[in-house]
Amino acid sequence: MSDTAVPARIAVRKTYKLYIGGAFTRSESGRSYVVTDHKGGFLANAALASRKDARNAGASARKAFGG
């Protein structure tokens, strides 16, 4: 056996992106918020959409349907 210690890994929590127009994009604001379960335990970091993100999502939705 080796005497070298393996350093502990740091838990890096992922921030989920927005799904707009068939692509996963970062929020224009760059902000996020914590999503918790009913007991207050951490579930995820979610992107906080800005007004511009909402406009882009609306425009993409309109393009998805024919005239």
Secondary structure, 3 states (H helix, E strand, C coil): CCCCCCCCCCCCCCEECEEECCEEECCCCCCEEEEECCCCCEEEEEECCCHHHHHHHHHHHHHHCCC
